[in-house]
Amino acid sequence: MVATLTIAVRTGLGILIALVFSMVGVGLAWVLYSFSGALSRTTLEVMFIAGAGLGAGLGGVLAWLRFDGNPRSILIPTTLMAFLLGVTGAWAGYEYGINREFDCCAGPEIAPFSSAAYGAVLAVNGALLVLGIARKMTDKRRLGSYLGGPEL
């Protein structure tokens, strides 16, 4: 029961923190683009997607950190995976958002960069949820074997 509640709270916090950090990443990308003097739309898109993905990755990892310690052998690959999946999810969300326009009459209800942020949050938190559940199951097996109980 407690493990389920912990995973649910971490997932909710992960979504919230990743969404906030993703939007901050998009804002920082906008500022950097404005002050860099770049003129290309492609540069703007790459900066927005990278900002949304890296922000969501950082936010998701922060929500899933453990209070009792995070070994580097787990933390570094998890963080790199979160950043990679964040950028990939941001790109997929952006492509989905930009292709929702209809030629005849209507545009998308949300901006493509918001779709990028949502895609990044979804990809990062989905992967971290799976890793969190796997880690809980591994810890439960390890604890059962330490206490002399049956392995689950």
C-alpha positions as CSV (number, residue, x, y, z in Angstrom):
1,M,0.0,0.0,0.0
2,V,2.7,2.4,1.0
3,A,4.8,1.5,-2.1
4,T,1.8,2.2,-4.4
5,L,1.1,5.5,-2.7
6,T,4.8,6.4,-3.0
7,I,4.9,5.6,-6.7
8,A,1.6,7.6,-7.3
9,V,3.0,10.6,-5.4
10,R,6.3,10.5,-7.3
11,T,4.5,10.2,-10.6
12,G,2.3,13.2,-9.8
13,L,5.2,15.3,-8.7
14,G,7.2,14.1,-11.7
15,I,4.5,15.3,-14.0
16,L,4.1,18.6,-12.2
17,I,7.9,19.4,-11.8
18,A,8.7,18.2,-15.4
19,L,6.0,20.3,-16.9
20,V,7.2,23.4,-15.0
21,F,10.8,22.8,-15.9
22,S,9.9,22.1,-19.5
23,M,8.1,25.4,-19.8
24,V,11.1,27.1,-18.1
25,G,13.3,25.4,-20.7
26,V,11.1,26.7,-23.5
27,G,11.3,30.2,-22.0
28,L,15.1,30.0,-21.7
29,A,15.3,28.8,-25.3
30,W,13.2,31.8,-26.4
31,V,15.5,34.2,-24.5
32,L,18.6,32.6,-25.9
33,Y,17.2,32.7,-29.4
34,S,16.2,36.3,-29.0
35,F,19.6,37.4,-27.8
36,S,21.8,35.2,-29.9
37,G,21.0,36.9,-33.1
38,A,19.9,33.7,-34.9
39,L,17.4,34.2,-37.7
40,S,16.6,30.7,-38.8
41,R,13.3,29.1,-37.8
42,T,15.1,25.7,-37.7
43,T,17.4,27.1,-34.9
44,L,14.3,28.3,-33.0
45,E,12.6,24.9,-33.3
46,V,15.8,23.0,-32.2
47,M,16.3,25.3,-29.2
48,F,12.6,25.0,-28.2
49,I,12.7,21.2,-28.5
50,A,16.0,20.9,-26.6
51,G,14.8,23.3,-23.9
52,A,11.5,21.5,-23.4
53,G,13.2,18.0,-23.4
54,L,16.1,18.9,-21.1
55,G,13.8,20.7,-18.7
56,A,11.3,17.8,-18.5
57,G,14.2,15.3,-18.1
58,L,15.6,17.3,-15.2
59,G,12.2,17.8,-13.5
60,G,11.4,14.1,-13.8
61,V,14.7,13.0,-12.4
62,L,14.3,15.4,-9.4
63,A,10.9,13.9,-8.6
64,W,12.3,10.4,-8.6
65,L,15.4,11.0,-6.5
66,R,15.6,8.9,-3.3
67,F,16.0,10.5,0.1
68,D,18.2,7.6,1.3
69,G,20.8,8.0,-1.4
70,N,21.2,7.7,-5.1
71,P,24.2,5.6,-6.2
72,R,26.0,7.1,-9.2
73,S,25.8,3.8,-11.0
74,I,22.0,4.3,-11.2
75,L,21.7,8.1,-11.1
76,I,23.9,8.9,-14.1
77,P,22.4,6.5,-16.6
78,T,18.9,7.3,-15.4
79,T,19.6,11.0,-15.9
80,L,21.1,10.6,-19.3
81,M,18.1,8.4,-20.3
82,A,15.7,11.0,-19.0
83,F,17.4,13.8,-21.0
84,L,17.4,11.7,-24.2
85,L,13.8,10.6,-23.8
86,G,12.8,14.2,-22.9
87,V,14.3,15.5,-26.2
88,T,12.8,12.6,-28.2
89,G,9.4,13.1,-26.6
90,A,9.6,16.9,-27.2
91,W,10.4,16.3,-30.8
92,A,7.5,13.7,-31.2
93,G,5.1,16.1,-29.4
94,Y,6.2,19.0,-31.6
95,E,5.7,16.9,-34.8
96,Y,2.3,15.8,-33.5
97,G,1.3,19.4,-32.6
98,I,2.5,20.9,-35.9
99,N,0.7,18.3,-38.0
100,R,-2.7,18.8,-36.3
101,E,-3.3,21.9,-38.5
102,F,-6.0,21.4,-41.2
103,D,-5.4,23.1,-44.5
104,C,-9.0,24.3,-44.9
105,C,-10.0,26.2,-41.9
106,A,-8.7,25.4,-38.4
107,G,-5.5,25.5,-36.5
108,P,-4.5,23.5,-33.5
109,E,-6.0,24.3,-30.1
110,I,-2.6,24.4,-28.4
111,A,0.7,25.7,-29.8
112,P,3.2,23.2,-31.2
113,F,5.7,24.1,-28.5
114,S,3.2,23.3,-25.8
115,S,2.7,19.9,-27.5
116,A,6.5,19.5,-27.4
117,A,6.5,20.2,-23.6
118,Y,3.6,17.7,-23.1
119,G,5.3,15.1,-25.2
120,A,8.6,15.5,-23.3
121,V,6.8,15.2,-19.9
122,L,4.9,12.1,-21.1
123,A,8.0,10.3,-22.4
124,V,10.2,11.1,-19.4
125,N,7.6,10.3,-16.7
126,G,6.5,7.1,-18.5
127,A,10.0,5.8,-18.6
128,L,10.8,6.9,-15.0
129,L,7.6,5.3,-13.8
130,V,8.6,1.9,-15.3
131,L,12.1,2.2,-13.8
132,G,10.6,3.2,-10.4
133,I,8.4,0.2,-10.4
134,A,11.2,-2.1,-11.4
135,R,13.4,-0.6,-8.7
136,K,10.7,-1.1,-6.1
137,M,10.3,-4.7,-7.1
138,T,14.0,-5.3,-7.0
139,D,14.3,-3.7,-3.6
140,K,11.4,-5.8,-2.3
141,R,13.1,-9.0,-3.5
142,R,16.4,-8.0,-2.0
143,L,14.8,-7.1,1.3
144,G,13.0,-10.4,1.4
145,S,16.2,-12.3,0.8
146,Y,18.0,-10.3,3.5
147,L,15.3,-11.0,6.1
148,G,15.3,-14.7,5.3
149,G,11.8,-14.5,3.9
150,P,10.6,-16.0,0.6
151,E,11.7,-14.2,-2.5
152,L,8.9,-12.6,-4.4
